[in-house]
Amino acid sequence: MILRLVVTDGTQSPAVAESVEVAADGAISGWRSVSEGGVGWFAGRLPAGELAAIQALAGAVTAAPPAEPPPPGSGQQVLELPATGPVPIAAIADGPGEWPALAAAARRLLDRLTAFPRAAVAVTPDGRLVHRGTEPLRLDLSTIAVRVTAWRGYYEPASDWDNVVEGPSEVEAGPGWAYDLPFDLEVQAGVTLHLTADFAVLSGTTRILVRAKHTPAIDPAGN
């Protein structure tokens, strides 16, 4: 292992509980629970150039600065290296040497992870849940909290809609699977839609609440 990043935040719902790990051979794997690029399990391999950059940063750091205990109930981001063990990101984000660059690179790896879906589900701009990856996963869609916000111009509210959609209590989503999310919101020209869908992934007997998001950037010029 070169590094592992674990991000947790139980102050929001669904709770954030995510991880990404990079191995010495470039294998990248992990889990996303609240994400633009899909929720579920991811696994792949980083290109040689990206792997070399991560290896250089990880190899350049020394012992981590001493860390203060996090405030009670706060979210945590913990970076683990073979040479140092677990280190809170808050202790190194403004630390000496290459620590800040490594902390930033580790955070970016969570987003990079979604380029390698193994068994995941994403929400599309037209309001569908779709499977991503090569392996199936089980879902509980009995309660899907859907929120759609329409923006006109640069974050000028146009309209919004939120509701709870009832679906099957258990479904196996595999390659080619899709599920329409009905919402009553008229799409107009020049309007950008942000969508979120909260549902659950089933892993054995565990039910994990997740949030798939589609929140494209809005042009500051309002185009």
CYANA upper distance limits for C-alpha pairs under 8 A (distance plus 0.5 A):
  1 MET  CA     21 GLU  CA      7.84
  1 MET  CA     22 VAL  CA      6.54
  1 MET  CA     23 ALA  CA      4.62
  1 MET  CA     24 ALA  CA      5.95
  1 MET  CA     81 LEU  CA      8.25
  1 MET  CA     82 PRO  CA      7.59
  2 ILE  CA     21 GLU  CA      8.24
  2 ILE  CA     22 VAL  CA      6.17
  2 ILE  CA     23 ALA  CA      5.84
  2 ILE  CA     24 ALA  CA      6.11
  2 ILE  CA     55 GLN  CA      7.40
  2 ILE  CA     58 ALA  CA      7.62
  2 ILE  CA     81 LEU  CA      6.81
  2 ILE  CA     82 PRO  CA      7.42
  3 LEU  CA     21 GLU  CA      6.34
  3 LEU  CA     22 VAL  CA      6.14
  3 LEU  CA     23 ALA  CA      7.76
  3 LEU  CA     58 ALA  CA      8.14
  3 LEU  CA     79 LEU  CA      7.49
  3 LEU  CA     80 GLU  CA      6.07
  3 LEU  CA     81 LEU  CA      5.35
  3 LEU  CA     82 PRO  CA      7.72
  4 ARG  CA     19 SER  CA      7.68
  4 ARG  CA     20 VAL  CA      6.23
  4 ARG  CA     21 GLU  CA      4.76
  4 ARG  CA     22 VAL  CA      7.01
  4 ARG  CA     79 LEU  CA      6.26
  4 ARG  CA     80 GLU  CA      5.55
  4 ARG  CA     81 LEU  CA      7.27
  5 LEU  CA     19 SER  CA      5.99
  5 LEU  CA     20 VAL  CA      5.88
  5 LEU  CA     21 GLU  CA      6.96
  5 LEU  CA     77 GLN  CA      7.50
  5 LEU  CA     78 VAL  CA      6.19
  5 LEU  CA     79 LEU  CA      5.00
  5 LEU  CA     80 GLU  CA      6.78
  5 LEU  CA    106 ALA  CA      7.06
  5 LEU  CA    107 ARG  CA      8.11
  6 VAL  CA     17 ALA  CA      8.00
  6 VAL  CA     18 GLU  CA      6.30
  6 VAL  CA     19 SER  CA      4.86
  6 VAL  CA     20 VAL  CA      7.24
  6 VAL  CA     76 GLN  CA      8.47
  6 VAL  CA     77 GLN  CA      6.25
  6 VAL  CA     78 VAL  CA      5.79
  6 VAL  CA     79 LEU  CA      7.09
  7 VAL  CA     16 VAL  CA      7.46
  7 VAL  CA     17 ALA  CA      6.31
  7 VAL  CA     18 GLU  CA      5.64
  7 VAL  CA     19 SER  CA      6.65
  7 VAL  CA     75 GLY  CA      8.03
  7 VAL  CA     76 GLN  CA      6.27
  7 VAL  CA     77 GLN  CA      4.92
  7 VAL  CA     78 VAL  CA      6.99
  8 THR  CA     15 ALA  CA      7.94
  8 THR  CA     16 VAL  CA      5.58
  8 THR  CA     17 ALA  CA      5.00
  8 THR  CA     18 GLU  CA      6.93
  8 THR  CA     75 GLY  CA      5.97
  8 THR  CA     76 GLN  CA      5.79
  8 THR  CA     77 GLN  CA      7.01
  9 ASP  CA     15 ALA  CA      6.30
  9 ASP  CA     16 VAL  CA      5.38
  9 ASP  CA     17 ALA  CA      7.15
  9 ASP  CA     74 SER  CA      7.15
  9 ASP  CA     75 GLY  CA      4.42
  9 ASP  CA     76 GLN  CA      6.83
 10 GLY  CA     14 PRO  CA      8.47
 10 GLY  CA     15 ALA  CA      5.26
 10 GLY  CA     16 VAL  CA      6.88
 10 GLY  CA     73 GLY  CA      7.85
 10 GLY  CA     74 SER  CA      8.10
 10 GLY  CA     75 GLY  CA      7.10
 11 THR  CA     15 ALA  CA      7.35
 11 THR  CA     73 GLY  CA      7.42
 11 THR  CA     74 SER  CA      7.43
 11 THR  CA     75 GLY  CA      7.58
 12 GLN  CA     16 VAL  CA      7.89
 14 PRO  CA     33 SER  CA      8.42
 14 PRO  CA     34 VAL  CA      7.96
 14 PRO  CA    198 ASP  CA      7.96
 14 PRO  CA    209 LEU  CA      6.15
 14 PRO  CA    210 VAL  CA      6.17
 14 PRO  CA    211 ARG  CA      7.04
 15 ALA  CA     33 SER  CA      8.23
 15 ALA  CA     34 VAL  CA      8.48
 15 ALA  CA    209 LEU  CA      8.00
 15 ALA  CA    210 VAL  CA      8.16
 16 VAL  CA     33 SER  CA      6.49
 16 VAL  CA     34 VAL  CA      6.72
 17 ALA  CA     32 ARG  CA      7.74
 17 ALA  CA     33 SER  CA      6.62
 18 GLU  CA     30 GLY  CA      7.88
 18 GLU  CA     31 TRP  CA      5.88
 18 GLU  CA     32 ARG  CA      5.49
 18 GLU  CA     33 SER  CA      6.59
 19 SER  CA     30 GLY  CA      5.68
 19 SER  CA     31 TRP  CA      5.94
 19 SER  CA     32 ARG  CA      7.42
 19 SER  CA    110 LEU  CA      7.76
 20 VAL  CA     28 ILE  CA      7.53
 20 VAL  CA     29 SER  CA      6.19
 20 VAL  CA     30 GLY  CA      4.82
 20 VAL  CA     31 TRP  CA      7.23
 20 VAL  CA    109 LEU  CA      7.44
 20 VAL  CA    110 LEU  CA      6.50
 20 VAL  CA    113 LEU  CA      7.64
 21 GLU  CA     28 ILE  CA      6.14
 21 GLU  CA     29 SER  CA      5.97
 21 GLU  CA     30 GLY  CA      6.69
 22 VAL  CA     26 GLY  CA      6.67
 22 VAL  CA     27 ALA  CA      6.19
 22 VAL  CA     28 ILE  CA      5.06
 22 VAL  CA     29 SER  CA      7.27
 23 ALA  CA     27 ALA  CA      5.68
 23 ALA  CA     28 ILE  CA      7.02
 26 GLY  CA     45 ARG  CA      5.79
 26 GLY  CA     46 LEU  CA      5.67
 26 GLY  CA     47 PRO  CA      7.84
 26 GLY  CA     48 ALA  CA      7.92
 26 GLY  CA     51 LEU  CA      6.26
 27 ALA  CA     43 ALA  CA      7.81
 27 ALA  CA     44 GLY  CA      6.25
 27 ALA  CA     45 ARG  CA      4.79
 27 ALA  CA     46 LEU  CA      6.85
 28 ILE  CA     42 PHE  CA      8.47
 28 ILE  CA     43 ALA  CA      6.08
 28 ILE  CA     44 GLY  CA      5.85
 28 ILE  CA     45 ARG  CA      5.94
 28 ILE  CA     46 LEU  CA      7.08
 28 ILE  CA    113 LEU  CA      7.56
 29 SER  CA     41 TRP  CA      8.16
 29 SER  CA     42 PHE  CA      5.91
 29 SER  CA     43 ALA  CA      4.65
 29 SER  CA     44 GLY  CA      6.96
 29 SER  CA    113 LEU  CA      7.46
 30 GLY  CA     41 TRP  CA      6.47
 30 GLY  CA     42 PHE  CA      5.91
 30 GLY  CA     43 ALA  CA      7.11
 30 GLY  CA    113 LEU  CA      7.66
 31 TRP  CA     39 VAL  CA      7.81
 31 TRP  CA     40 GLY  CA      6.07
 31 TRP  CA     41 TRP  CA      5.18
 31 TRP  CA     42 PHE  CA      6.64
 32 ARG  CA     38 GLY  CA      7.80
 32 ARG  CA     39 VAL  CA      5.44
 32 ARG  CA     40 GLY  CA      5.97
 32 ARG  CA     41 TRP  CA      7.23
 32 ARG  CA     42 PHE  CA      8.48
 32 ARG  CA    110 LEU  CA      8.34
 33 SER  CA     39 VAL  CA      5.68
 33 SER  CA     40 GLY  CA      7.02
 33 SER  CA    209 LEU  CA      8.11
 33 SER  CA    210 VAL  CA      5.39
 33 SER  CA    211 ARG  CA      6.81
 33 SER  CA    212 ALA  CA      8.34
 34 VAL  CA     38 GLY  CA      8.41
 34 VAL  CA     39 VAL  CA      6.92
 34 VAL  CA    210 VAL  CA      6.34
 34 VAL  CA    211 ARG  CA      5.21
 34 VAL  CA    212 ALA  CA      6.51
 34 VAL  CA    213 LYS  CA      7.93
 35 SER  CA     39 VAL  CA      6.50
 35 SER  CA    211 ARG  CA      7.15
 35 SER  CA    212 ALA  CA      6.02
 35 SER  CA    213 LYS  CA      6.36
 36 GLU  CA    122 ALA  CA      7.97
 36 GLU  CA    212 ALA  CA      6.67
 36 GLU  CA    213 LYS  CA      5.14
 36 GLU  CA    214 HIS  CA      6.09
 36 GLU  CA    215 THR  CA      7.65
 37 GLY  CA    111 ASP  CA      7.93
 37 GLY  CA    114 THR  CA      5.78
 37 GLY  CA    115 ALA  CA      8.05
 37 GLY  CA    122 ALA  CA      6.82
 37 GLY  CA    212 ALA  CA      8.22
 37 GLY  CA    213 LYS  CA      8.08
 38 GLY  CA    114 THR  CA      7.07
 38 GLY  CA    117 PRO  CA      8.47
 38 GLY  CA    120 ALA  CA      6.40
 38 GLY  CA    121 VAL  CA      5.63
 38 GLY  CA    122 ALA  CA      4.51
 38 GLY  CA    123 VAL  CA      7.68
 38 GLY  CA    132 ARG  CA      8.11
 38 GLY  CA    212 ALA  CA      6.31
 38 GLY  CA    213 LYS  CA      8.05
 39 VAL  CA    120 ALA  CA      5.76
 39 VAL  CA    121 VAL  CA      5.94
 39 VAL  CA    122 ALA  CA      6.89
 39 VAL  CA    210 VAL  CA      7.36
 39 VAL  CA    211 ARG  CA      7.62
 39 VAL  CA    212 ALA  CA      6.58
 40 GLY  CA    119 ALA  CA      6.44
 40 GLY  CA    120 ALA  CA      4.77
 40 GLY  CA    121 VAL  CA      7.08
 40 GLY  CA    201 VAL  CA      8.07
 41 TRP  CA    117 PRO  CA      7.07
 41 TRP  CA    118 ARG  CA      6.15
 41 TRP  CA    119 ALA  CA      5.64
 41 TRP  CA    120 ALA  CA      6.21
 42 PHE  CA    113 LEU  CA      6.91
 42 PHE  CA    114 THR  CA      6.99
 42 PHE  CA    116 PHE  CA      5.94
 42 PHE  CA    117 PRO  CA      4.89
 42 PHE  CA    118 ARG  CA      5.15
 42 PHE  CA    119 ALA  CA      7.07
 42 PHE  CA    120 ALA  CA      7.71
 43 ALA  CA    113 LEU  CA      7.89
 43 ALA  CA    116 PHE  CA      5.89
 43 ALA  CA    117 PRO  CA      6.73
 43 ALA  CA    118 ARG  CA      6.20
 44 GLY  CA    116 PHE  CA      5.68
 44 GLY  CA    117 PRO  CA      8.26
 45 ARG  CA    116 PHE  CA      8.42
 46 LEU  CA     50 GLU  CA      6.69
 46 LEU  CA     51 LEU  CA      6.44
 47 PRO  CA     51 LEU  CA      6.75
 48 ALA  CA     52 ALA  CA      6.57
 49 GLY  CA     53 ALA  CA      6.84
 50 GLU  CA     54 ILE  CA      6.89
 51 LEU  CA     55 GLN  CA      6.61
 52 ALA  CA     56 ALA  CA      6.57
 53 ALA  CA     57 LEU  CA      6.87
 54 ILE  CA     58 ALA  CA      6.60
 54 ILE  CA    102 LEU  CA      8.04
 54 ILE  CA    105 ALA  CA      7.92
 55 GLN  CA     59 GLY  CA      6.39
 56 ALA  CA     60 ALA  CA      6.63
 57 LEU  CA     61 VAL  CA      7.28
 57 LEU  CA     98 GLU  CA      6.80
 57 LEU  CA     99 TRP  CA      8.41
 57 LEU  CA    101 ALA  CA      7.81
 57 LEU  CA    102 LEU  CA      6.17
 58 ALA  CA     81 LEU  CA      8.10
 58 ALA  CA    102 LEU  CA      7.14
 60 ALA  CA     97 GLY  CA      8.42
 60 ALA  CA     98 GLU  CA      6.89
 61 VAL  CA     97 GLY  CA      7.23
 61 VAL  CA     98 GLU  CA      6.22
 61 VAL  CA     99 TRP  CA      6.59
 63 ALA  CA     83 ALA  CA      8.46
 63 ALA  CA     84 THR  CA      6.77
 64 ALA  CA     84 THR  CA      7.42
 64 ALA  CA     87 VAL  CA      7.46
 64 ALA  CA     91 ALA  CA      8.30
 64 ALA  CA     92 ILE  CA      7.45
 64 ALA  CA     99 TRP  CA      8.46
 65 PRO  CA     91 ALA  CA      6.85
 65 PRO  CA     92 ILE  CA      7.20
 65 PRO  CA     95 GLY  CA      7.43
 66 PRO  CA     91 ALA  CA      7.45
 67 ALA  CA     87 VAL  CA      8.19
 67 ALA  CA     88 PRO  CA      7.35
 67 ALA  CA     90 ALA  CA      8.32
 67 ALA  CA     91 ALA  CA      5.71
 68 GLU  CA     91 ALA  CA      7.93
 70 PRO  CA     74 SER  CA      7.24
 70 PRO  CA     76 GLN  CA      7.99
 76 GLN  CA     88 PRO  CA      7.78
 76 GLN  CA     89 ILE  CA      8.48
 77 GLN  CA     88 PRO  CA      6.40
 77 GLN  CA     89 ILE  CA      6.01
 77 GLN  CA     90 ALA  CA      8.01
 78 VAL  CA     86 PRO  CA      6.60
 78 VAL  CA     87 VAL  CA      5.99
 78 VAL  CA     88 PRO  CA      4.90
 78 VAL  CA     89 ILE  CA      6.07
 79 LEU  CA     86 PRO  CA      6.08
 79 LEU  CA     87 VAL  CA      5.68
 79 LEU  CA     88 PRO  CA      6.64
 79 LEU  CA     89 ILE  CA      6.72
 79 LEU  CA    103 ALA  CA      8.07
 79 LEU  CA    106 ALA  CA      8.13
 80 GLU  CA     84 THR  CA      7.48
 80 GLU  CA     85 GLY  CA      5.54
 80 GLU  CA     86 PRO  CA      4.60
 80 GLU  CA     87 VAL  CA      6.43
 81 LEU  CA     85 GLY  CA      5.72
 81 LEU  CA     86 PRO  CA      7.19
 87 VAL  CA     91 ALA  CA      7.82
 87 VAL  CA     92 ILE  CA      8.39
 88 PRO  CA     92 ILE  CA      7.65
 89 ILE  CA     93 ALA  CA      6.31
 89 ILE  CA    103 ALA  CA      6.80
 90 ALA  CA     94 ASP  CA      8.37
 91 ALA  CA     95 GLY  CA      7.29
 92 ILE  CA     96 PRO  CA      8.03
 92 ILE  CA     99 TRP  CA      6.08
 92 ILE  CA    100 PRO  CA      6.40
 92 ILE  CA    103 ALA  CA      7.46
 93 ALA  CA     99 TRP  CA      7.14
 93 ALA  CA    100 PRO  CA      4.96
 93 ALA  CA    101 ALA  CA      8.39
 93 ALA  CA    103 ALA  CA      6.47
 93 ALA  CA    104 ALA  CA      8.06
 94 ASP  CA     99 TRP  CA      8.05
 94 ASP  CA    100 PRO  CA      6.10
 95 GLY  CA     99 TRP  CA      6.19
 95 GLY  CA    100 PRO  CA      6.45
 96 PRO  CA    100 PRO  CA      7.89
 98 GLU  CA    102 LEU  CA      6.59
 99 TRP  CA    103 ALA  CA      6.57
100 PRO  CA    104 ALA  CA      6.72
101 ALA  CA    105 ALA  CA      6.61
102 LEU  CA    106 ALA  CA      6.55
103 ALA  CA    107 ARG  CA      6.88
104 ALA  CA    108 ARG  CA      6.85
105 ALA  CA    109 LEU  CA      6.87
106 ALA  CA    110 LEU  CA      7.72
107 ARG  CA    111 ASP  CA      8.11
108 ARG  CA    112 ARG  CA      6.74
109 LEU  CA    113 LEU  CA      6.34
110 LEU  CA    114 THR  CA      7.78
111 ASP  CA    115 ALA  CA      8.34
112 ARG  CA    116 PHE  CA      8.44
113 LEU  CA    117 PRO  CA      8.20
116 PHE  CA    133 GLY  CA      8.05
117 PRO  CA    132 ARG  CA      6.33
117 PRO  CA    133 GLY  CA      5.05
117 PRO  CA    134 THR  CA      8.14
118 ARG  CA    132 ARG  CA      7.55
118 ARG  CA    133 GLY  CA      4.80
118 ARG  CA    134 THR  CA      6.03
118 ARG  CA    135 GLU  CA      6.30
119 ALA  CA    131 HIS  CA      7.98
119 ALA  CA    132 ARG  CA      6.82
119 ALA  CA    133 GLY  CA      5.67
119 ALA  CA    134 THR  CA      6.87
119 ALA  CA    135 GLU  CA      5.38
119 ALA  CA    136 PRO  CA      6.09
119 ALA  CA    137 LEU  CA      6.36
119 ALA  CA    174 GLY  CA      8.35
120 ALA  CA    131 HIS  CA      6.39
120 ALA  CA    132 ARG  CA      5.58
120 ALA  CA    133 GLY  CA      6.78
120 ALA  CA    136 PRO  CA      8.44
120 ALA  CA    137 LEU  CA      7.66
121 VAL  CA    129 LEU  CA      6.96
121 VAL  CA    130 VAL  CA      5.97
121 VAL  CA    131 HIS  CA      5.03
121 VAL  CA    132 ARG  CA      6.08
121 VAL  CA    212 ALA  CA      7.96
122 ALA  CA    129 LEU  CA      6.16
122 ALA  CA    130 VAL  CA      5.96
122 ALA  CA    131 HIS  CA      7.05
122 ALA  CA    132 ARG  CA      7.45
122 ALA  CA    212 ALA  CA      6.17
122 ALA  CA    213 LYS  CA      7.84
123 VAL  CA    127 GLY  CA      6.90
123 VAL  CA    128 ARG  CA      6.00
123 VAL  CA    129 LEU  CA      5.06
123 VAL  CA    130 VAL  CA      6.76
123 VAL  CA    195 LEU  CA      8.24
123 VAL  CA    196 THR  CA      8.01
123 VAL  CA    197 ALA  CA      7.79
123 VAL  CA    212 ALA  CA      6.29
123 VAL  CA    213 LYS  CA      6.64
123 VAL  CA    214 HIS  CA      6.82
124 THR  CA    128 ARG  CA      5.81
124 THR  CA    129 LEU  CA      6.99
124 THR  CA    130 VAL  CA      7.74
124 THR  CA    214 HIS  CA      7.18
125 PRO  CA    193 LEU  CA      7.98
125 PRO  CA    195 LEU  CA      7.92
125 PRO  CA    214 HIS  CA      6.93
127 GLY  CA    180 ASP  CA      6.86
127 GLY  CA    181 LEU  CA      5.90
127 GLY  CA    182 PRO  CA      7.82
127 GLY  CA    183 PHE  CA      8.44
127 GLY  CA    195 LEU  CA      7.89
128 ARG  CA    178 ALA  CA      6.96
128 ARG  CA    179 TYR  CA      5.92
128 ARG  CA    180 ASP  CA      4.95
128 ARG  CA    181 LEU  CA      5.90
129 LEU  CA    178 ALA  CA      5.96
129 LEU  CA    179 TYR  CA      5.52
129 LEU  CA    180 ASP  CA      6.94
129 LEU  CA    181 LEU  CA      7.70
130 VAL  CA    176 GLY  CA      8.03
130 VAL  CA    177 TRP  CA      6.37
130 VAL  CA    178 ALA  CA      4.84
130 VAL  CA    179 TYR  CA      7.01
131 HIS  CA    173 ALA  CA      6.66
131 HIS  CA    174 GLY  CA      6.52
131 HIS  CA    175 PRO  CA      6.41
131 HIS  CA    176 GLY  CA      6.98
131 HIS  CA    177 TRP  CA      5.95
131 HIS  CA    178 ALA  CA      6.93
132 ARG  CA    174 GLY  CA      8.42
132 ARG  CA    175 PRO  CA      7.24
133 GLY  CA    175 PRO  CA      7.24
134 THR  CA    174 GLY  CA      7.78
134 THR  CA    175 PRO  CA      6.56
135 GLU  CA    174 GLY  CA      6.67
135 GLU  CA    175 PRO  CA      7.61
136 PRO  CA    172 GLU  CA      6.92
136 PRO  CA    173 ALA  CA      5.82
136 PRO  CA    174 GLY  CA      4.58
136 PRO  CA    175 PRO  CA      7.48
137 LEU  CA    172 GLU  CA      6.21
137 LEU  CA    173 ALA  CA      5.97
137 LEU  CA    174 GLY  CA      7.17
137 LEU  CA    201 VAL  CA      7.99
137 LEU  CA    202 LEU  CA      8.00
138 ARG  CA    170 GLU  CA      7.21
138 ARG  CA    171 VAL  CA      6.17
138 ARG  CA    172 GLU  CA      4.96
138 ARG  CA    173 ALA  CA      6.61
138 ARG  CA    201 VAL  CA      6.55
138 ARG  CA    202 LEU  CA      5.70
138 ARG  CA    203 SER  CA      7.65
139 LEU  CA    169 SER  CA      8.16
139 LEU  CA    170 GLU  CA      6.03
139 LEU  CA    171 VAL  CA      5.82
139 LEU  CA    172 GLU  CA      6.80
139 LEU  CA    173 ALA  CA      7.59
139 LEU  CA    199 PHE  CA      8.27
139 LEU  CA    200 ALA  CA      6.32
139 LEU  CA    201 VAL  CA      5.07
139 LEU  CA    202 LEU  CA      5.90
140 ASP  CA    168 PRO  CA      7.23
140 ASP  CA    169 SER  CA      5.31
140 ASP  CA    170 GLU  CA      5.20
140 ASP  CA    171 VAL  CA      7.11
140 ASP  CA    199 PHE  CA      7.12
140 ASP  CA    200 ALA  CA      5.58
140 ASP  CA    201 VAL  CA      6.63
140 ASP  CA    202 LEU  CA      7.10
140 ASP  CA    207 ARG  CA      8.37
141 LEU  CA    166 GLU  CA      7.27
141 LEU  CA    167 GLY  CA      5.40
141 LEU  CA    168 PRO  CA      5.74
141 LEU  CA    169 SER  CA      5.91
141 LEU  CA    170 GLU  CA      7.13
141 LEU  CA    171 VAL  CA      8.08
141 LEU  CA    199 PHE  CA      6.38
141 LEU  CA    200 ALA  CA      7.19
142 SER  CA    165 VAL  CA      8.20
142 SER  CA    166 GLU  CA      5.47
142 SER  CA    167 GLY  CA      5.01
142 SER  CA    168 PRO  CA      5.59
142 SER  CA    169 SER  CA      4.97
142 SER  CA    170 GLU  CA      8.12
143 THR  CA    164 VAL  CA      6.80
143 THR  CA    165 VAL  CA      6.46
143 THR  CA    166 GLU  CA      5.57
143 THR  CA    167 GLY  CA      7.12
143 THR  CA    199 PHE  CA      6.90
144 ILE  CA    164 VAL  CA      5.97
144 ILE  CA    165 VAL  CA      5.49
144 ILE  CA    166 GLU  CA      6.76
144 ILE  CA    167 GLY  CA      7.91
144 ILE  CA    197 ALA  CA      6.86
144 ILE  CA    198 ASP  CA      5.92
144 ILE  CA    199 PHE  CA      5.44
145 ALA  CA    162 ASP  CA      7.87
145 ALA  CA    163 ASN  CA      6.50
145 ALA  CA    164 VAL  CA      5.00
145 ALA  CA    165 VAL  CA      6.83
145 ALA  CA    196 THR  CA      8.49
145 ALA  CA    197 ALA  CA      6.09
145 ALA  CA    198 ASP  CA      5.46
145 ALA  CA    199 PHE  CA      7.34
146 VAL  CA    162 ASP  CA      6.00
146 VAL  CA    163 ASN  CA      6.07
146 VAL  CA    164 VAL  CA      6.59
146 VAL  CA    165 VAL  CA      7.55
146 VAL  CA    181 LEU  CA      8.21
146 VAL  CA    183 PHE  CA      8.48
146 VAL  CA    195 LEU  CA      7.85
146 VAL  CA    196 THR  CA      6.33
146 VAL  CA    197 ALA  CA      5.11
146 VAL  CA    198 ASP  CA      7.06
147 ARG  CA    160 ASP  CA      8.00
147 ARG  CA    161 TRP  CA      6.31
147 ARG  CA    162 ASP  CA      4.70
147 ARG  CA    163 ASN  CA      7.20
147 ARG  CA    195 LEU  CA      6.24
147 ARG  CA    196 THR  CA      5.85
147 ARG  CA    197 ALA  CA      7.12
148 VAL  CA    160 ASP  CA      6.03
148 VAL  CA    161 TRP  CA      5.67
148 VAL  CA    162 ASP  CA      6.66
148 VAL  CA    183 PHE  CA      8.34
148 VAL  CA    185 LEU  CA      8.39
148 VAL  CA    193 LEU  CA      7.17
148 VAL  CA    194 HIS  CA      6.17
148 VAL  CA    195 LEU  CA      5.09
148 VAL  CA    196 THR  CA      7.20
149 THR  CA    157 PRO  CA      8.28
149 THR  CA    158 ALA  CA      8.28
149 THR  CA    159 SER  CA      6.66
149 THR  CA    160 ASP  CA      4.77
149 THR  CA    161 TRP  CA      6.98
149 THR  CA    193 LEU  CA      6.18
149 THR  CA    194 HIS  CA      5.67
149 THR  CA    195 LEU  CA      7.08
150 ALA  CA    157 PRO  CA      6.85
150 ALA  CA    158 ALA  CA      5.75
150 ALA  CA    159 SER  CA      5.69
150 ALA  CA    160 ASP  CA      6.29
150 ALA  CA    191 VAL  CA      6.71
150 ALA  CA    192 THR  CA      6.13
150 ALA  CA    193 LEU  CA      5.11
150 ALA  CA    194 HIS  CA      6.94
151 TRP  CA    155 TYR  CA      5.88
151 TRP  CA    156 GLU  CA      5.88
151 TRP  CA    157 PRO  CA      5.31
151 TRP  CA    158 ALA  CA      5.60
151 TRP  CA    159 SER  CA      7.73
151 TRP  CA    191 VAL  CA      6.01
151 TRP  CA    192 THR  CA      5.66
151 TRP  CA    193 LEU  CA      6.91
152 ARG  CA    156 GLU  CA      5.60
152 ARG  CA    157 PRO  CA      6.69
152 ARG  CA    158 ALA  CA      6.09
152 ARG  CA    190 GLY  CA      6.83
152 ARG  CA    191 VAL  CA      5.27
152 ARG  CA    192 THR  CA      7.03
152 ARG  CA    222 GLY  CA      7.94
153 GLY  CA    190 GLY  CA      7.70
153 GLY  CA    191 VAL  CA      7.69
153 GLY  CA    218 ILE  CA      8.31
153 GLY  CA    219 ASP  CA      8.16
153 GLY  CA    220 PRO  CA      8.34
153 GLY  CA    221 ALA  CA      7.94
153 GLY  CA    222 GLY  CA      4.38
153 GLY  CA    223 ASN  CA      6.94
154 TYR  CA    218 ILE  CA      6.61
154 TYR  CA    219 ASP  CA      6.80
154 TYR  CA    220 PRO  CA      5.87
154 TYR  CA    221 ALA  CA      7.24
154 TYR  CA    222 GLY  CA      5.18
155 TYR  CA    218 ILE  CA      7.67
158 ALA  CA    191 VAL  CA      8.21
159 SER  CA    185 LEU  CA      8.35
160 ASP  CA    185 LEU  CA      7.79
161 TRP  CA    183 PHE  CA      7.74
161 TRP  CA    184 ASP  CA      7.53
161 TRP  CA    185 LEU  CA      7.11
162 ASP  CA    183 PHE  CA      8.41
165 VAL  CA    181 LEU  CA      8.02
165 VAL  CA    182 PRO  CA      8.26
173 ALA  CA    177 TRP  CA      6.07
173 ALA  CA    178 ALA  CA      8.33
187 VAL  CA    191 VAL  CA      7.50
190 GLY  CA    223 ASN  CA      7.59
192 THR  CA    216 PRO  CA      8.27
192 THR  CA    218 ILE  CA      7.73
193 LEU  CA    215 THR  CA      7.75
193 LEU  CA    216 PRO  CA      8.33
194 HIS  CA    213 LYS  CA      8.22
194 HIS  CA    214 HIS  CA      6.15
194 HIS  CA    215 THR  CA      5.02
194 HIS  CA    216 PRO  CA      7.33
195 LEU  CA    213 LYS  CA      6.31
195 LEU  CA    214 HIS  CA      5.59
195 LEU  CA    215 THR  CA      6.83
196 THR  CA    211 ARG  CA      7.09
196 THR  CA    212 ALA  CA      6.24
196 THR  CA    213 LYS  CA      4.94
196 THR  CA    214 HIS  CA      6.83
197 ALA  CA    211 ARG  CA      6.05
197 ALA  CA    212 ALA  CA      5.88
197 ALA  CA    213 LYS  CA      7.07
198 ASP  CA    209 LEU  CA      7.49
198 ASP  CA    210 VAL  CA      6.15
198 ASP  CA    211 ARG  CA      4.94
198 ASP  CA    212 ALA  CA      7.10
199 PHE  CA    209 LEU  CA      6.24
199 PHE  CA    210 VAL  CA      6.16
199 PHE  CA    211 ARG  CA      7.10
200 ALA  CA    207 ARG  CA      6.57
200 ALA  CA    208 ILE  CA      5.68
200 ALA  CA    209 LEU  CA      4.81
200 ALA  CA    210 VAL  CA      6.14
201 VAL  CA    207 ARG  CA      6.41
201 VAL  CA    208 ILE  CA      5.61
201 VAL  CA    209 LEU  CA      6.96
201 VAL  CA    210 VAL  CA      7.48
202 LEU  CA    206 THR  CA      6.29
202 LEU  CA    207 ARG  CA      5.31
202 LEU  CA    208 ILE  CA      6.78
203 SER  CA    207 ARG  CA      7.03
203 SER  CA    208 ILE  CA      8.12
218 ILE  CA    222 GLY  CA      7.75
219 ASP  CA    223 ASN  CA      6.47
